[in-house]
Amino acid sequence: QVQLVESGGGLVQPGGSLRLSCAASGSIFSINVMGWYRQAPGKQRELVAGIGSGGSTNYADSVNGRFTISRDNAKNTVYLQMNSVKPEDTAVYYCWLRVFPGTQYDYWGQGTQVTVSS
């Protein structure tokens, strides 16, 4: 069983910074994608950023230029550095892992609350 353990969420003021971490354990295939989704109340869950095992990245337009995703393959850990945060970044952030054992399969973290407020 794959487990994703998140940390780093909390309360931050507009313009501030926060770093989320997610460590994956279990039967993780070497070819994978890790990233972060977020969901605000009453809204659909949306992809914030993703990073492949080879290092390629993609970002939602709303966070591009402010957030940076990175990963440590040796630790099976993905990070989201959140800079210049805005109130609209407030959401539950979910760590995401996609593996390709034959067909693709997704795993999800429990979610961590990020609140941007002054």
C-alpha positions as CSV (number, residue, x, y, z in Angstrom):
1,Q,0.0,0.0,0.0
2,V,1.3,3.4,-1.0
3,Q,1.1,6.2,1.7
4,L,1.6,9.9,1.2
5,V,2.5,11.9,4.3
6,E,2.1,15.7,4.0
7,S,3.4,18.5,6.1
8,G,3.9,22.2,6.1
9,G,0.3,23.6,5.9
10,G,-0.9,26.4,8.1
11,L,-1.8,30.0,8.3
12,V,0.2,32.6,6.4
13,Q,-0.3,36.3,5.7
14,P,-0.8,37.6,2.1
15,G,2.6,38.0,0.4
16,G,4.2,35.5,2.7
17,S,5.7,32.1,2.0
18,L,5.1,28.5,2.9
19,R,6.6,25.2,1.9
20,L,4.6,22.0,1.7
21,S,6.3,18.6,1.8
22,C,5.0,15.2,0.9
23,A,6.9,11.9,1.4
24,A,5.7,8.8,-0.4
25,S,6.3,5.3,0.9
26,G,5.4,1.8,-0.3
27,S,5.5,0.2,-3.7
28,I,6.4,3.2,-5.7
29,F,7.3,2.7,-9.3
30,S,10.3,4.5,-10.6
31,I,8.4,6.1,-13.4
32,N,5.9,8.4,-11.8
33,V,4.5,11.9,-11.5
34,M,4.1,13.7,-8.1
35,G,2.4,17.0,-7.4
36,W,-0.2,19.0,-5.7
37,Y,-3.9,19.5,-6.2
38,R,-6.0,22.0,-4.2
39,Q,-9.6,22.3,-3.4
40,A,-11.3,25.4,-1.9
41,P,-14.8,25.2,-0.4
42,G,-17.5,24.9,-3.1
43,K,-14.9,24.5,-5.9
44,Q,-13.6,21.6,-8.0
45,R,-10.2,20.1,-7.1
46,E,-7.6,21.5,-9.4
47,L,-4.0,20.7,-10.3
48,V,-1.6,23.2,-8.9
49,A,1.7,21.8,-10.0
50,G,3.2,18.5,-11.1
51,I,6.7,17.1,-11.6
52,G,7.8,14.0,-13.4
53,S,10.5,11.6,-12.2
54,G,12.6,13.1,-15.0
55,G,12.2,16.6,-13.6
56,S,9.7,18.1,-16.1
57,T,7.2,20.4,-14.4
58,N,3.9,22.1,-15.1
59,Y,1.9,24.7,-13.2
60,A,-1.5,26.1,-13.1
61,D,-1.7,29.6,-14.6
62,S,-2.9,31.0,-11.3
63,V,0.3,30.0,-9.5
64,N,2.9,30.1,-12.3
65,G,5.8,32.4,-11.3
66,R,4.9,32.3,-7.6
67,F,5.0,28.6,-6.7
68,T,7.9,26.2,-7.4
69,I,7.6,22.4,-7.3
70,S,10.6,20.2,-6.8
71,R,11.3,16.6,-5.8
72,D,14.0,14.5,-4.1
73,N,13.8,11.1,-5.8
74,A,16.1,9.5,-3.2
75,K,13.6,10.4,-0.5
76,N,10.5,10.0,-2.7
77,T,9.5,13.4,-1.5
78,V,7.9,16.3,-3.4
79,Y,7.9,19.9,-2.3
80,L,5.8,23.0,-3.1
81,Q,7.4,26.3,-2.3
82,M,4.7,28.9,-2.2
83,N,5.8,32.5,-2.4
84,S,3.8,35.7,-2.7
85,V,0.7,33.9,-1.5
86,K,-2.7,35.4,-2.0
87,P,-6.0,34.9,-0.2
88,E,-7.3,33.0,-3.2
89,D,-4.6,30.4,-2.6
90,T,-6.6,29.3,0.5
91,A,-7.5,25.7,0.1
92,V,-6.9,22.2,1.2
93,Y,-3.8,21.0,-0.6
94,Y,-3.5,17.3,-1.6
95,C,-0.3,15.5,-2.4
96,W,-0.7,13.4,-5.6
97,L,1.2,10.5,-7.0
98,R,0.6,8.8,-10.3
99,V,2.4,5.6,-11.1
100,F,2.5,3.5,-14.3
101,P,2.7,-0.2,-13.3
102,G,0.9,-1.2,-16.5
103,T,-1.9,1.3,-16.5
104,Q,-1.8,4.6,-14.6
105,Y,-3.0,4.7,-11.0
106,D,-3.4,7.6,-8.7
107,Y,-2.7,7.9,-5.0
108,W,-3.7,10.8,-2.7
109,G,-2.6,12.3,0.5
110,Q,-5.0,13.2,3.3
111,G,-4.8,16.9,2.5
112,T,-3.3,19.8,4.5
113,Q,-5.0,23.2,5.0
114,V,-3.4,26.3,3.7
115,T,-5.0,29.6,4.9
116,V,-3.9,32.9,3.5
117,S,-5.4,35.7,5.6
118,S,-4.5,39.0,7.3
